[in-house]
Amino acid sequence: MPRLDVRNEAVVVLVGLLVLLTLVEMWLSYRENRHYYEKRDTLTNIYLTTLAFFLNLAVNGSAFFILSFAYQYRLFHISNVVVYWFVLVVTQDFLYWVLHYTGHYCRMFWAMHVTHHSSEHFNFTTGFRSTVFEPLYRTFFYLPLTLMGFTPLDVLYAYLVTQLYGNLVHTQYQIPLPKWYALIFVTPSHHRVHHASNIPYLDKNMGMVLILWDRMFGTFYEEDPAEPVKYGLTHQPEDTGPVNILFHEWKALLHDVKHAPGISNKIKYFIKPPGWSHDGSTQTARAMQREYKAMHGYENGV
């Protein structure tokens, strides 16, 4: 089994870098009066990531057991250490894209993922605004990795490293990056689009490390200076308390299910995209984008 002797050191360095950058961004935002941070919002971010941390601890044992069970039935093994880690990280990143896509296009999963998008601010601590209940189902999206011969420990490590990268793109500061980099990797500009509530930007740029998946599958959108990003949700909850942030979409979902006629419609509210309704009273993001395109006409990514 290929090992990276520096894995623990790498995690410490990346976490330390993230903490340092967060403090620097806070200080710069305050000094330059940019208002990127707001006290209550930042405390909510910390609260949500703390909940996610403890839930991860609670389910890590079962996650490792499930991955280990699947690993017994692995189909092949990569002996070259460089190829092993390259294929693992790239495949894991693709499977995260699938997980993330599901979180945007299936309302049941959106009800859990929505917490990450509920902030009207965008900064490094927004990356901590975790999809708290994701650890309960995330493991099942990564089972193919163990069947491909990647050990459970390496799968979890690769996930941690890519998550740390994902945190680093939560910033409004303009980072000068070469053009080739933005063609391959997720940048802060790409991720600002992802957190926008503007109609053209909805459900775009879902990659964690690689933007290639969005370019390949039609979910890529370039940040447009003519369309300034408005962060948050299309319908922001009035109660932004931490408990309501966790459960407001569940309440809305169950309300819709309760009032939907017939079993078929009730099931559809769980599995159809957010905004779907049996009577057409609300719209999905794609429906809104079609209308927007018809009214305004644009070519950027939709």
Steps between C-alpha positions, in 0.01 A plus 500: 500500500660829392559743785590865526743547787419871510122469513463610863739789450314606187167512681649707784654744251177534300282550808749749643509686167120516491479638854771756427336613176164532676650728765680705234181534295306609810764761580516633142123512475480701822791729409365570151137526619387238248236340726582148381440377854203548730518386861179298522556338162855400592383353831233302313769366266709388798195344665410300188853375441520395867181296458640344184829421674329308780266322260802396294660358814180313583465335159865454400508153651202382296633678189834321536318167553290547184803596292701210644222256417490621139881490480488119539340488154748731327534436131866597453794670667737773380855430611669818375474754783482808274231352276317369808466844661433680172213268409365504856489880528357553150234228542413616850458854368267376226291305752480812714365684195233229470420536872485879468287483185257272683486752783378765254265294285324277754297697754545249781877543476463875441317522832830393660738685267312831513668598829826550312333750265291688754753771585474840334873543560791327330833451675727223621267418789219441248695190404450383859121542464469128458233280353463365853317177417715409200712249699187283530494424127833618353673162545267328254612734219862396562448122502620470136845614618547199726374271225772653283761387753553815707522434873236655729766703682633643174146582383432694818835677478443603137160634597651707781764654273251590225264647762779723626560623145126563470515727804777708346282616208246669730628856466390821331855622457620502141778242477725541193522154344629396156234436238596134466437445871138615474446263208581200720453589866223661703585862582344749744330665202338169400384437854359850546267414213403178675390687813299761309123532502494678162286299259775444236739375769271246670630140523828577324867415567457204735855369487716483812851495351453454126271723293532248215184311605288815474648579160432143384144467632359844429495650848781751445440875514755780489473785750366800309598853613169620353315264737633574852464203731223510759572236764243286678179330391237609251256504792697583812337376825378777730630313804876466461548337837727193492219250568276638226796513259534124551133409466313772306512314169389177667199686639418638154548161337276318748238774464496449123484122538211527746293713262588315179222289345578131458795281593679564170513877551609457862793283389590745223541780754781295658682402180434785255721812499434787742225724363304219334130507585209283393294803395777713347469764771877500552789451259825310492827682434511366145149626428591845634817500289306412185268794563793727576675394182186558294457847648862618501695264276844390616754234412712465813469140613121440480 
